[in-house]
């Protein structure tokens, strides 16, 4: 199935490239809304699968069970005990109590100890760091649909295997392989970026990311409940945790098949449709290759150039740190919070998972709230307002985490701790939205590289946070809180040429925006390019115009509303990226389209 200009011509709900200008959540029709719903649903299921293990850590820490017919168990069962719990807590006989579910009682796990849990959590994010940087190039080469479908199918294999592990080494190795599923975040953002127009793409990105991140909360509440249902049916601890971890990958397989057969890569249809239409254009009698079609460049080389440019800009690494200690902390929390409530507050596994799930529920709206704050302040202060937005969210985020680490069961009770947890969760999710509100202004010709590095920073932060748990969860939370506070307090140091900083305006030194006013004349025997169309920034006050260059609307996936951020102009802009899309807050300045192979980005 494929679509062309005739399907959206004259319809104000689509731009000239077929991108949708609105989000209609109640619809599921192809290609736009189908892609939107598949994007957040697939990301949600990936998150559930990724973080399905931490909620059953209390069970996995139990020792392996002995054979009930062994001499040890025969002797233990023959003794007179006050109740079943007495035997289940006995250091010698606990291996003969396969159905005891209380913390520290019975058997049926892998016998994990504290250091093994810490290392396992650290390993569970290592693969994501590499996968998030590389998955964009794969999507450019074969399309988002095939990339997402393949990622879900491949990652379901180790997710199934974790239920069959019997040793710590195999368990940790499988968790490393599962961690590659974290690349789904990039594919989700890429998919919504190519389907929705600049006026709504920020909302689409923030909503799909936020709803996908809800998977952490869903796994925290659902996994212990499923485990308890197996226990209530008479299964042992060992059987219950294995059966519980086997169902999330089954959903990945189902959605993988649905994405492959029922969705599209871009508004024009599947990647195959896109290549076919490009081949038809090249086969036309009036087409001559003028050598300016940059879309034919190898995806790997474009992605590499984007990453190099982004990595040379020190501002990229400031946002790397900022995202490391908001999203990175969130990922680490999903792996540790249930166990923290289980040990520090003596909650049973199901109750601890439910309490921890409150943290992830704020992704339903808080990340979008951060994007809204960024947009509101940007209307008043331009990009400097976006820096202020991050500062105003990141600073209380760190303060609330420091306070959370100081609360105890005896002094503050569970209610006080959960209240502080909710405040911390809100500011953390909002900070994530404000970080990506700044991404497009750091290195305008390499927004994809900046987004990829900053996104990988989240998982690098999770890796560091997980390792810090070796000193103990409460001290680690305190240390992470101080670093999170620092990540907000460093924002006044962020200086963007042509924009300025929180306390100083530099718009007077911004380069003049690039404006194309004349139609591009058709060259003999060459493909004609339509006239460039100025974006709404043409009506902006003069003081705000330098924040955004005028967009250029060409067939395919062009650069639209390219943020300037101090880059020299006029200049010939290369394709900004082939990989991770720019991810911004709601209503942010227009996103650059994705230059798929065969769809060149003209220079001016």
VMD Tcl script that draws the C-alpha trace (Angstrom):
set ca {
  {0.00 0.00 0.00}
  {1.23 3.50 -0.77}
  {0.09 7.09 -0.76}
  {1.01 10.08 -2.89}
  {0.25 13.77 -3.07}
  {-3.28 13.10 -4.29}
  {-4.26 11.62 -0.93}
  {-3.60 14.82 1.01}
  {-3.77 17.55 -1.63}
  {-6.19 20.26 -0.55}
  {-6.54 18.80 2.95}
  {-5.44 21.31 5.57}
  {-4.74 18.50 8.04}
  {-1.60 17.53 6.07}
  {1.41 19.45 4.85}
  {2.71 19.17 1.28}
  {4.89 16.18 2.20}
  {1.98 14.26 3.66}
  {2.87 14.81 7.30}
  {-0.14 15.07 9.58}
  {-0.80 18.37 11.38}
  {-2.91 16.93 14.21}
  {-3.06 13.95 16.55}
  {-6.41 12.15 16.68}
  {-5.96 9.59 19.44}
  {-9.26 7.87 18.77}
  {-8.21 6.88 15.23}
  {-6.06 3.98 14.13}
  {-6.01 4.49 10.37}
  {-2.91 4.25 8.20}
  {-0.36 5.59 7.83}
  {-0.04 8.34 10.47}
  {-2.14 7.32 13.48}
  {-1.38 3.65 12.95}
  {2.32 4.46 13.20}
  {1.75 6.67 16.26}
  {-0.09 3.98 18.20}
  {2.33 1.24 17.21}
  {5.25 3.51 18.17}
  {4.18 4.11 21.78}
  {2.71 0.61 22.25}
  {5.89 -1.11 21.05}
  {8.02 1.15 23.25}
  {5.74 0.41 26.23}
  {6.09 -3.35 25.75}
  {9.85 -2.99 25.31}
  {10.03 -1.13 28.61}
  {7.93 -3.79 30.35}
  {10.20 -6.53 29.03}
  {13.35 -4.55 29.85}
  {12.32 -3.98 33.47}
  {10.34 -7.14 34.17}
  {13.16 -8.64 36.25}
  {13.69 -6.08 39.09}
  {10.19 -6.53 40.56}
  {10.96 -10.22 41.26}
  {14.41 -9.57 42.76}
  {13.19 -10.50 46.27}
  {12.43 -13.98 44.91}
  {15.60 -14.21 42.84}
  {17.65 -13.51 45.98}
  {16.25 -16.65 47.62}
  {18.54 -19.71 47.47}
  {17.90 -22.55 45.05}
  {15.63 -25.26 46.41}
  {16.87 -28.67 47.42}
  {15.19 -31.88 46.34}
  {12.31 -32.48 48.73}
  {13.15 -36.17 48.75}
  {16.73 -35.50 49.88}
  {17.90 -36.44 53.34}
  {18.12 -32.76 54.28}
  {14.51 -32.00 53.40}
  {13.26 -35.28 54.83}
  {14.81 -34.36 58.16}
  {13.58 -30.75 58.06}
  {10.02 -31.75 57.20}
  {10.02 -34.32 60.00}
  {10.83 -31.72 62.66}
  {8.16 -30.09 64.75}
  {7.88 -26.40 63.86}
  {5.64 -23.75 65.40}
  {4.43 -22.82 61.94}
  {5.52 -22.96 58.32}
  {7.34 -19.63 58.58}
  {9.70 -20.96 61.24}
  {11.07 -23.58 58.89}
  {11.07 -21.16 55.96}
  {13.32 -18.73 57.87}
  {15.65 -21.42 59.18}
  {19.05 -20.99 57.48}
  {19.44 -24.72 56.99}
  {15.91 -25.82 56.17}
  {14.76 -22.82 54.10}
  {15.85 -24.65 50.93}
  {13.02 -27.08 51.61}
  {10.27 -24.41 51.57}
  {9.63 -23.79 47.82}
  {6.38 -21.86 48.34}
  {7.33 -19.41 51.11}
  {6.94 -15.89 49.70}
  {7.99 -13.66 52.59}
  {11.22 -11.70 52.23}
  {14.24 -13.73 53.33}
  {12.18 -16.91 53.68}
  {12.06 -20.09 51.63}
  {13.75 -20.89 48.34}
  {13.15 -20.91 44.60}
  {15.46 -18.15 43.32}
  {19.01 -18.04 41.98}
  {20.65 -17.12 45.28}
  {21.67 -13.65 44.09}
  {23.63 -11.51 46.54}
  {23.87 -7.71 46.74}
  {26.91 -7.27 44.49}
  {25.42 -9.58 41.87}
  {22.21 -7.57 41.80}
  {24.19 -4.35 41.34}
  {26.28 -5.78 38.50}
  {23.23 -7.29 36.83}
  {21.47 -3.91 36.85}
  {24.56 -2.24 35.39}
  {24.84 -4.83 32.62}
  {21.15 -4.38 31.80}
  {21.81 -0.92 30.29}
  {25.20 -1.45 28.64}
  {23.87 -2.72 25.32}
  {21.43 0.16 25.07}
  {24.23 2.73 24.92}
  {25.60 1.17 21.74}
  {22.23 0.27 20.27}
  {20.78 3.77 20.56}
  {23.64 5.31 18.63}
  {23.60 2.68 15.87}
  {19.90 1.96 15.37}
  {19.27 5.21 13.50}
  {21.58 4.22 10.65}
  {19.85 0.85 10.44}
  {16.46 2.58 10.19}
  {17.78 4.82 7.42}
  {19.01 1.79 5.52}
  {15.94 -0.49 5.79}
  {13.15 1.72 7.16}
  {11.60 2.20 10.59}
  {8.99 -0.51 10.15}
  {11.48 -3.28 9.38}
  {13.89 -1.99 12.05}
  {11.25 -1.98 14.78}
  {9.78 -5.32 13.78}
  {13.23 -6.90 13.66}
  {14.32 -5.36 16.98}
  {11.25 -6.73 18.78}
  {11.65 -10.18 17.28}
  {15.39 -10.46 17.96}
  {15.18 -9.13 21.52}
  {12.31 -11.49 22.35}
  {14.77 -14.39 22.12}
  {16.97 -13.48 25.12}
  {13.82 -12.28 26.94}
  {12.42 -15.80 26.62}
  {15.76 -17.30 27.61}
  {15.92 -15.44 30.93}
  {13.10 -17.65 32.19}
  {15.31 -20.69 31.58}
  {18.50 -19.43 33.24}
  {19.80 -21.39 36.19}
  {23.08 -19.67 37.05}
  {24.12 -16.10 37.77}
  {26.46 -16.01 34.76}
  {23.79 -17.04 32.27}
  {21.29 -14.69 33.93}
  {23.62 -11.69 33.59}
  {24.58 -12.56 30.02}
  {20.96 -12.73 28.96}
  {20.21 -9.39 30.65}
  {22.96 -7.79 28.56}
  {21.34 -9.07 25.37}
  {17.92 -7.87 26.50}
  {19.36 -4.37 27.04}
  {19.55 -3.80 23.27}
  {15.78 -3.40 23.38}
  {16.36 0.11 24.75}
  {17.04 1.24 21.18}
  {13.27 1.20 20.73}
  {13.22 4.75 22.12}
  {15.06 6.09 19.08}
  {12.81 4.21 16.65}
  {9.70 5.52 18.41}
  {10.88 9.11 18.12}
  {12.02 8.64 14.52}
  {8.67 7.16 13.53}
  {6.62 10.02 14.94}
  {9.07 12.56 13.50}
  {8.56 11.38 9.93}
  {4.78 11.08 10.28}
  {3.81 14.41 11.86}
  {4.23 18.01 10.72}
  {6.37 20.58 12.48}
  {3.47 22.18 14.35}
  {2.60 18.94 16.18}
  {5.69 16.74 16.03}
  {6.88 17.91 19.43}
  {3.60 16.78 20.97}
  {3.80 13.47 19.11}
  {7.37 12.88 20.28}
  {6.72 13.81 23.91}
  {3.51 11.80 24.13}
  {4.88 8.65 22.50}
  {8.01 8.79 24.68}
  {6.06 9.47 27.86}
  {3.51 6.74 27.26}
  {6.27 4.31 26.37}
  {8.15 5.12 29.58}
  {5.01 4.11 31.45}
  {6.23 0.57 30.86}
  {8.45 0.97 33.91}
  {5.41 1.66 36.08}
  {3.36 -1.07 34.44}
  {6.07 -3.68 35.02}
  {6.45 -2.58 38.65}
  {2.74 -3.11 39.33}
  {1.89 -5.93 36.92}
  {4.83 -8.32 37.24}
  {4.44 -8.87 41.03}
  {0.68 -9.32 40.55}
  {1.22 -11.97 37.88}
  {3.80 -13.67 40.09}
  {1.35 -13.71 43.02}
  {-1.38 -15.18 40.82}
  {0.86 -18.15 40.00}
  {1.66 -18.60 43.71}
  {-2.06 -18.57 44.52}
  {-2.60 -21.31 41.95}
  {-0.17 -23.55 43.83}
  {3.00 -23.08 41.82}
  {6.38 -22.89 43.57}
  {8.52 -19.75 43.72}
  {10.84 -21.18 41.08}
  {8.01 -21.95 38.68}
  {6.20 -18.68 39.34}
  {9.04 -16.26 38.52}
  {9.93 -18.20 35.37}
  {6.34 -18.24 34.08}
  {5.97 -14.57 34.99}
  {8.98 -13.51 32.93}
  {7.92 -15.58 29.92}
  {4.84 -13.59 28.90}
  {6.36 -10.12 28.10}
  {8.50 -11.43 25.19}
  {5.42 -13.17 23.80}
  {3.80 -9.75 23.40}
  {6.91 -8.55 21.55}
  {6.55 -11.30 18.98}
  {2.87 -10.49 18.44}
  {3.45 -6.74 17.99}
  {6.48 -7.41 15.78}
  {4.28 -9.30 13.32}
  {1.58 -6.62 13.47}
  {4.07 -3.82 12.75}
  {5.48 -5.66 9.76}
  {2.13 -6.37 8.11}
  {-0.08 -3.51 9.30}
  {2.02 -0.31 9.36}
  {4.12 1.99 7.18}
  {7.53 3.64 7.31}
  {6.57 7.12 6.07}
  {3.44 8.97 4.88}
  {4.05 7.63 1.37}
  {3.78 4.06 2.62}
  {6.42 1.44 3.26}
  {10.09 1.85 2.55}
  {9.57 -0.34 -0.52}
  {6.90 2.08 -1.78}
  {9.27 4.99 -1.20}
  {12.08 3.37 -3.19}
  {9.68 2.40 -5.97}
  {8.43 5.95 -6.36}
  {11.96 7.29 -6.43}
  {12.87 4.75 -9.10}
  {9.88 5.88 -11.16}
  {11.02 9.49 -10.92}
  {14.53 8.59 -12.02}
  {13.11 6.58 -14.92}
  {11.13 9.58 -16.16}
  {12.29 10.96 -19.51}
  {12.89 14.47 -18.15}
  {15.07 13.34 -15.22}
  {18.78 14.00 -15.29}
  {21.03 13.30 -12.32}
  {22.56 16.69 -11.56}
  {24.85 15.32 -8.86}
  {23.15 17.34 -6.14}
  {21.02 14.53 -4.75}
  {22.69 14.15 -1.39}
  {20.14 11.56 -0.40}
  {22.21 8.96 -2.24}
  {25.02 9.25 0.26}
  {25.64 6.16 2.33}
  {23.63 6.30 5.60}
  {26.66 5.19 7.60}
  {28.80 8.09 6.37}
  {26.09 10.68 7.04}
  {25.46 9.32 10.53}
  {29.18 9.26 11.29}
  {29.62 12.88 10.16}
  {26.70 13.97 12.31}
  {28.12 12.24 15.38}
  {31.59 13.74 14.84}
  {30.21 17.27 14.55}
  {28.08 16.82 17.63}
  {30.87 15.31 19.71}
  {33.16 18.28 18.99}
  {30.66 20.70 20.53}
  {31.13 20.98 24.31}
  {27.49 21.97 24.73}
  {26.49 18.48 23.59}
  {28.29 17.05 26.59}
  {26.56 19.44 28.97}
  {23.23 18.01 27.82}
  {24.80 14.53 27.99}
  {25.36 15.10 31.72}
  {21.93 16.68 32.17}
  {20.15 13.71 30.57}
  {22.39 11.22 32.36}
  {21.08 12.44 35.69}
  {17.40 12.59 34.80}
  {16.56 9.73 32.42}
  {19.59 7.76 33.61}
  {18.35 8.05 37.18}
  {14.89 6.94 36.07}
  {16.25 3.79 34.43}
  {18.30 3.01 37.53}
  {15.27 3.58 39.77}
  {13.26 1.00 37.86}
  {15.94 -1.55 38.68}
  {16.35 -0.68 42.36}
  {13.29 1.00 43.85}
  {11.16 -2.12 44.42}
  {14.06 -3.82 46.19}
  {14.64 -0.63 48.23}
  {11.04 -0.60 49.50}
  {11.23 -4.33 50.13}
  {14.30 -4.04 52.38}
  {14.05 -0.54 53.91}
  {10.30 -0.60 54.50}
  {9.82 -4.37 54.83}
  {7.13 -4.53 52.14}
  {6.19 -7.79 50.45}
  {7.20 -8.20 46.83}
  {3.79 -7.25 45.38}
  {3.40 -4.20 47.64}
  {6.97 -3.04 46.98}
  {6.43 -3.26 43.23}
  {3.19 -1.30 43.49}
  {4.85 1.44 45.55}
  {7.74 1.67 43.08}
  {5.32 1.85 40.14}
  {4.13 5.27 41.33}
  {7.41 6.69 40.10}
  {6.82 5.67 36.49}
  {3.17 6.76 36.38}
  {4.24 10.40 36.16}
  {5.47 9.77 32.61}
  {1.81 9.92 31.63}
  {1.90 13.72 31.79}
  {5.02 15.11 33.51}
  {7.42 14.74 30.58}
  {4.97 16.61 28.38}
  {4.61 19.22 31.14}
  {8.34 19.87 30.90}
  {8.01 20.35 27.17}
  {5.11 22.75 27.67}
  {7.11 24.79 30.19}
  {10.00 24.92 27.72}
  {7.67 26.15 24.97}
  {6.00 28.76 27.18}
  {9.31 30.24 28.32}
  {10.62 30.08 24.75}
  {7.80 32.35 23.60}
  {8.99 34.95 26.09}
  {12.74 34.49 26.00}
  {13.56 32.35 22.97}
  {16.14 29.64 23.45}
  {17.28 31.33 26.66}
  {13.83 30.57 28.02}
  {14.40 26.88 27.30}
  {17.60 26.97 29.34}
  {15.63 28.53 32.19}
  {13.03 25.75 31.88}
  {15.65 23.08 32.39}
  {17.12 24.94 35.36}
  {13.70 25.32 37.01}
  {12.95 21.59 36.68}
  {16.39 20.03 37.29}
  {17.15 21.98 40.47}
  {14.09 20.85 42.48}
  {14.55 17.36 41.00}
  {17.91 17.07 42.76}
  {16.59 18.60 45.97}
  {13.66 16.17 46.15}
  {15.96 13.17 45.62}
  {18.24 14.33 48.44}
  {15.21 14.66 50.71}
  {13.90 11.24 49.60}
  {17.20 9.60 50.54}
  {16.95 11.00 54.08}
  {13.45 9.68 54.82}
  {13.00 6.54 56.92}
  {10.12 4.27 57.83}
  {10.20 5.13 61.53}
  {10.64 8.90 61.22}
  {8.49 9.66 58.19}
  {6.40 6.59 57.46}
  {5.58 5.11 54.08}
  {3.10 7.88 53.26}
  {5.63 10.68 53.67}
  {8.17 8.79 51.59}
  {5.69 8.17 48.77}
  {4.70 11.84 48.76}
  {8.31 12.88 48.32}
  {8.73 10.16 45.68}
  {5.86 11.62 43.66}
  {7.34 15.15 43.76}
  {10.73 13.80 42.72}
  {9.18 11.74 39.89}
  {7.31 14.77 38.53}
  {10.35 17.04 38.34}
  {12.52 14.25 36.91}
  {10.13 13.50 34.04}
  {9.64 17.23 33.38}
  {13.43 17.69 33.24}
  {13.65 15.03 30.53}
  {11.28 17.07 28.39}
  {13.25 20.29 28.89}
  {16.58 18.66 27.95}
  {15.35 17.68 24.50}
  {13.79 21.10 24.08}
  {17.40 22.35 23.88}
  {18.84 19.63 21.63}
  {18.00 21.26 18.24}
  {19.89 24.46 19.14}
  {23.23 22.95 20.09}
  {24.63 21.98 16.68}
  {22.13 22.87 13.91}
  {23.87 20.86 11.17}
  {24.09 17.74 13.32}
  {20.92 17.62 15.39}
  {20.75 13.85 14.95}
  {24.25 13.42 16.31}
  {23.44 15.61 19.29}
  {20.21 13.71 19.95}
  {22.00 10.37 19.70}
  {24.79 11.36 22.09}
  {22.41 12.97 24.57}
  {20.10 9.95 24.40}
  {23.01 7.60 25.03}
  {23.91 9.81 27.98}
  {20.74 8.65 29.67}
  {21.91 5.06 29.65}
  {25.45 6.01 30.57}
  {23.95 7.74 33.60}
  {21.95 4.62 34.43}
  {25.16 2.59 34.29}
  {26.92 4.95 36.72}
  {23.90 5.09 39.03}
  {23.61 1.31 39.13}
  {27.29 0.93 40.02}
  {26.87 3.51 42.78}
  {24.38 1.18 44.47}
  {27.38 -0.85 45.67}
  {27.77 1.64 48.52}
  {24.18 1.00 49.60}
  {20.89 2.20 48.16}
  {20.24 5.04 50.60}
  {23.77 6.58 50.34}
  {23.64 6.08 46.56}
  {20.32 7.92 46.26}
  {21.81 10.79 48.28}
  {24.93 10.99 46.10}
  {22.88 10.83 42.90}
  {20.65 13.60 44.27}
  {23.60 15.96 44.74}
  {24.89 15.22 41.22}
  {21.38 15.78 39.82}
  {21.27 19.12 41.63}
  {24.63 20.02 40.07}
  {23.30 19.14 36.60}
  {20.66 21.83 37.08}
  {22.96 24.40 38.66}
  {25.38 24.15 35.72}
  {22.74 25.41 33.26}
  {23.73 29.10 33.71}
  {27.06 28.09 32.13}
  {25.38 26.96 28.91}
  {26.27 29.60 26.32}
  {24.97 29.34 22.75}
  {26.49 31.80 20.24}
  {23.85 34.04 18.73}
  {21.45 33.14 21.54}
  {23.24 33.77 24.81}
  {22.76 32.21 28.22}
  {20.31 32.42 31.10}
  {21.57 35.84 32.19}
  {22.96 37.32 28.98}
  {21.41 37.95 25.59}
  {23.60 37.45 22.50}
  {20.91 37.72 19.81}
  {22.59 40.85 18.42}
  {25.43 38.64 17.18}
  {23.17 36.02 15.62}
  {23.63 35.40 11.88}
  {20.93 36.64 9.59}
  {18.31 34.00 8.71}
  {18.51 32.42 5.29}
  {15.60 33.56 3.13}
  {14.74 32.33 -0.33}
  {12.25 34.53 -2.12}
  {12.58 33.54 -5.76}
  {11.25 30.42 -7.35}
  {13.87 27.95 -8.41}
  {13.93 28.00 -12.18}
  {13.79 24.68 -13.93}
  {17.14 23.75 -15.40}
  {17.14 22.21 -18.88}
  {16.46 18.49 -18.76}
  {16.59 18.51 -14.98}
  {14.08 17.93 -12.24}
  {12.49 21.17 -11.05}
  {12.50 22.15 -7.39}
  {9.52 24.13 -6.05}
  {10.04 27.49 -4.45}
  {11.14 27.50 -0.86}
  {8.47 28.49 1.61}
  {9.26 30.67 4.62}
  {8.15 29.31 7.96}
  {5.92 31.24 10.40}
  {9.08 32.71 11.88}
  {8.82 35.34 9.15}
  {6.13 36.95 11.28}
  {8.23 36.78 14.46}
  {9.63 39.91 16.09}
  {13.07 40.71 14.76}
  {14.68 39.86 18.09}
  {13.43 36.29 17.86}
  {14.11 35.57 14.20}
  {17.75 34.48 14.67}
  {16.60 31.52 16.72}
  {15.29 29.77 13.65}
  {16.22 29.80 10.01}
  {13.54 29.74 7.40}
  {12.43 26.30 6.36}
  {12.70 24.77 2.91}
  {9.94 22.48 1.77}
  {10.96 19.99 -0.89}
  {9.67 16.55 -1.79}
  {10.86 13.88 0.57}
  {12.04 14.73 4.06}
  {13.71 18.12 4.09}
  {15.21 20.38 6.69}
  {12.33 22.38 8.08}
  {12.75 25.30 10.44}
  {16.46 24.64 10.94}
  {17.50 26.22 14.24}
  {20.46 28.50 13.79}
  {22.12 28.62 17.20}
  {25.05 30.66 15.97}
  {26.02 28.67 12.88}
  {27.44 30.73 10.01}
  {25.10 31.64 7.25}
  {24.25 31.62 4.52}
  {25.78 28.22 3.91}
  {25.08 25.00 2.13}
  {23.49 22.72 4.68}
  {24.27 19.02 4.35}
  {21.66 16.47 5.41}
  {21.67 17.04 9.16}
  {21.46 13.43 10.13}
  {20.55 9.93 9.22}
  {19.74 8.32 12.50}
  {18.37 9.42 15.83}
  {15.73 12.12 15.38}
  {15.65 15.36 17.30}
  {13.36 14.93 20.29}
  {11.85 18.07 21.72}
  {9.20 19.27 24.06}
  {5.65 19.84 22.91}
  {5.23 22.57 20.34}
  {8.94 23.09 19.92}
  {10.36 24.74 16.78}
  {9.88 22.64 13.66}
  {11.79 19.40 13.50}
  {14.07 18.55 10.64}
  {12.60 15.89 8.41}
  {14.38 12.66 7.80}
  {16.32 12.61 4.51}
  {15.70 9.06 3.37}
  {17.91 7.69 0.59}
  {16.86 9.10 -2.75}
  {15.34 12.22 -1.23}
  {18.00 14.86 -1.41}
  {18.22 18.00 0.68}
  {18.97 20.90 -1.67}
  {21.52 23.52 -0.71}
  {20.93 27.23 -0.86}
}
mol new
graphics top color blue
foreach p $ca { graphics top sphere $p radius 0.5 }
foreach p [lrange $ca 0 end-1] q [lrange $ca 1 end] { graphics top cylinder $p $q radius 0.2 }
display resetview
